[in-house]
Amino acid sequence: MAHIKYYGNMRELTGKNEEDFEALTLSGLIDIIGNKYGKAAKKAAKSSLIVADSEKVLAIRKVKLQSSSEVGFFPMCCGG
């Protein structure tokens, strides 16, 4: 199972700091999050800065997950 860590608004939307899911791909994981927590959580997950196995994710559809994968959903930061 992939180990998921939530930060910022994802933590607020899910009510959890972390949890485990069975998913083969990152896009599949985001679908599972949407099914469990709703459209707002899915939208927030897609717009998060995502780190999978210590690598910043640039293309959600291309990321495969292993049973030992760790995925973090971080809020996007902006400033001026």
Contacts in CASP RR format, 6 or more apart in sequence:
PFRMAT RR
TARGET T0000
AUTHOR 0000-0000-0000
METHOD contacts of the structure
MODEL  1
MAHIKYYGNMRELTGKNEEDFEALTLSGLIDIIGNKYGKAAKKAAKSSLI
VADSEKVLAIRKVKLQSSSEVGFFPMCCGG
1 20 0 8 1.000
1 21 0 8 1.000
1 22 0 8 1.000
1 67 0 8 1.000
2 20 0 8 1.000
2 21 0 8 1.000
2 22 0 8 1.000
2 23 0 8 1.000
2 29 0 8 1.000
2 65 0 8 1.000
2 66 0 8 1.000
2 67 0 8 1.000
2 69 0 8 1.000
2 70 0 8 1.000
2 71 0 8 1.000
3 18 0 8 1.000
3 20 0 8 1.000
3 69 0 8 1.000
3 70 0 8 1.000
3 71 0 8 1.000
4 18 0 8 1.000
4 19 0 8 1.000
4 20 0 8 1.000
4 21 0 8 1.000
4 29 0 8 1.000
4 70 0 8 1.000
4 71 0 8 1.000
4 72 0 8 1.000
4 73 0 8 1.000
5 17 0 8 1.000
5 18 0 8 1.000
5 70 0 8 1.000
5 71 0 8 1.000
5 72 0 8 1.000
5 73 0 8 1.000
6 14 0 8 1.000
6 15 0 8 1.000
6 16 0 8 1.000
6 17 0 8 1.000
6 18 0 8 1.000
6 72 0 8 1.000
6 73 0 8 1.000
7 72 0 8 1.000
7 73 0 8 1.000
7 74 0 8 1.000
7 75 0 8 1.000
8 74 0 8 1.000
8 75 0 8 1.000
9 44 0 8 1.000
9 75 0 8 1.000
10 41 0 8 1.000
10 44 0 8 1.000
10 45 0 8 1.000
10 48 0 8 1.000
10 73 0 8 1.000
10 75 0 8 1.000
11 17 0 8 1.000
13 37 0 8 1.000
13 40 0 8 1.000
13 41 0 8 1.000
13 44 0 8 1.000
14 33 0 8 1.000
14 36 0 8 1.000
14 37 0 8 1.000
14 41 0 8 1.000
21 29 0 8 1.000
21 32 0 8 1.000
21 33 0 8 1.000
23 29 0 8 1.000
23 32 0 8 1.000
23 65 0 8 1.000
24 64 0 8 1.000
24 65 0 8 1.000
25 61 0 8 1.000
25 63 0 8 1.000
25 64 0 8 1.000
25 65 0 8 1.000
26 50 0 8 1.000
26 52 0 8 1.000
26 57 0 8 1.000
26 60 0 8 1.000
26 61 0 8 1.000
26 63 0 8 1.000
26 64 0 8 1.000
26 65 0 8 1.000
26 71 0 8 1.000
27 60 0 8 1.000
27 61 0 8 1.000
27 63 0 8 1.000
29 65 0 8 1.000
29 71 0 8 1.000
30 42 0 8 1.000
30 45 0 8 1.000
30 46 0 8 1.000
30 60 0 8 1.000
31 42 0 8 1.000
33 41 0 8 1.000
33 42 0 8 1.000
33 45 0 8 1.000
34 41 0 8 1.000
34 42 0 8 1.000
34 45 0 8 1.000
44 73 0 8 1.000
45 73 0 8 1.000
46 60 0 8 1.000
47 76 0 8 1.000
48 72 0 8 1.000
48 73 0 8 1.000
48 74 0 8 1.000
48 75 0 8 1.000
48 76 0 8 1.000
49 56 0 8 1.000
49 73 0 8 1.000
49 74 0 8 1.000
49 75 0 8 1.000
49 76 0 8 1.000
49 77 0 8 1.000
50 56 0 8 1.000
50 57 0 8 1.000
50 60 0 8 1.000
50 71 0 8 1.000
50 72 0 8 1.000
50 73 0 8 1.000
50 74 0 8 1.000
51 57 0 8 1.000
51 71 0 8 1.000
51 72 0 8 1.000
51 74 0 8 1.000
52 63 0 8 1.000
52 65 0 8 1.000
52 69 0 8 1.000
52 70 0 8 1.000
52 71 0 8 1.000
52 72 0 8 1.000
53 66 0 8 1.000
53 69 0 8 1.000
53 70 0 8 1.000
53 71 0 8 1.000
54 70 0 8 1.000
57 63 0 8 1.000
65 71 0 8 1.000
END
